[in-house]
Amino acid sequence: MSPDALPFICAACGHRAAAPGDCPRCPENPLLDLRKPEVLEILEDIDSRLRRRRDQQCVWLGVGISIPLVLALAAIPAFRLVMTLIRMNHWIGYLALITLTAFGISRLALKLFPAPRRCPPA
């Protein structure tokens, strides 16, 4: 069904409908008309907040996984030997490894779990 056939949307849950009124999923919220520019601005603002929130969640997920992971690896003698061979046996090397691991995990989490969108693509 085309987006023009369902021009009304609930800002809370994203439900689309053909006629105005209250959202059937969350009755306390009215359906908004997507044909109005101010409604699109509201939905874009909601989308940007959801994206920022998801970004923060993924960063903290990456930090929460990378710290114990790198500390567990640091307990393995072969890993410490490799860190010594590449001259990163100092605490700064471990901090750099935690940072890179956290970054990679957060990027992967963002790819796997993108933020939900309320605003239709332009």
C-alpha positions in Angstrom: 0.0 0.0 0.0 1.4 3.4 -0.9 2.3 6.0 1.8 -0.3 8.4 0.3 -3.0 5.8 1.1 -2.0 6.0 4.8 -1.4 9.7 5.4 -2.0 9.6 9.2 0.6 8.4 11.7 0.9 8.0 15.5 4.0 9.8 16.8 4.3 7.4 19.7 4.3 4.0 18.0 4.5 4.8 14.3 1.2 3.1 13.4 -0.1 4.3 10.0 -3.8 4.8 9.2 -6.0 6.0 6.3 -8.4 8.1 8.5 -7.8 10.6 11.3 -8.7 9.9 14.9 -7.0 8.2 17.8 -4.3 5.5 17.4 -5.8 2.0 17.8 -2.6 0.8 19.5 -2.3 3.7 22.0 -5.7 5.3 22.3 -4.4 8.4 24.2 -2.5 9.6 21.2 -4.1 11.2 18.1 -3.0 10.4 14.6 -1.1 13.2 12.9 -1.4 14.2 9.2 1.8 13.5 7.3 0.8 16.0 4.7 1.5 18.9 7.1 5.1 20.2 7.2 5.0 20.8 10.9 4.1 17.2 11.5 7.1 16.1 9.5 9.3 18.4 11.6 8.0 16.8 14.8 8.6 13.3 13.5 12.2 14.3 12.3 12.9 15.6 15.8 11.6 12.4 17.4 13.7 10.4 14.9 16.9 12.4 15.8 16.2 11.8 19.5 15.8 8.1 19.0 19.0 8.0 17.0 21.0 9.8 19.7 19.6 7.5 22.3 20.4 4.4 20.3 23.9 5.8 19.6 24.5 6.3 23.4 23.1 2.8 24.2 25.4 1.2 21.7 28.5 3.1 22.9 27.8 2.0 26.5 27.2 -1.6 25.3 30.6 -1.5 23.5 32.3 -0.1 26.7 30.6 -2.7 28.9 31.7 -5.6 26.7 35.2 -4.4 25.8 36.5 -3.7 29.3 36.0 -7.2 30.7 37.0 -8.7 27.3 40.4 -7.0 27.2 41.0 -7.6 30.9 40.3 -11.3 30.4 42.7 -11.3 27.5 45.3 -9.6 29.6 45.2 -12.6 32.0 46.4 -14.8 29.1 50.2 -15.0 29.0 50.3 -15.4 25.2 48.3 -12.2 24.8 50.6 -10.3 27.2 53.6 -11.6 25.1 52.0 -10.3 21.9 51.3 -6.9 23.5 55.0 -6.8 24.6 56.2 -7.7 21.1 54.2 -4.9 19.6 55.4 -2.6 22.4 51.9 -2.0 23.8 52.4 -3.7 27.2 51.9 -0.4 29.1 48.5 0.6 30.4 48.1 3.0 27.6 48.2 0.1 25.1 45.4 -1.7 27.0 43.4 1.6 27.1 43.8 2.0 23.3 42.8 -1.6 22.8 39.7 -1.1 25.0 38.8 2.0 23.0 39.2 0.4 19.6 37.2 -2.7 20.8 34.4 -0.5 22.2 34.3 1.5 19.0 34.0 -1.7 16.9 31.4 -3.2 19.1 29.3 -0.1 19.1 29.4 0.3 15.3 28.4 -3.4 14.9 25.5 -2.9 17.4 24.3 0.2 15.4 24.3 -1.9 12.2 22.5 -4.8 13.8 20.0 -2.7 15.8 19.3 0.6 14.0 17.1 3.2 15.6 13.4 3.0 14.7 12.1 5.7 12.3 8.8 7.5 12.6 9.4 10.0 9.8 8.9 8.6 6.3 12.0 8.8 4.1 12.0 11.9 1.9 
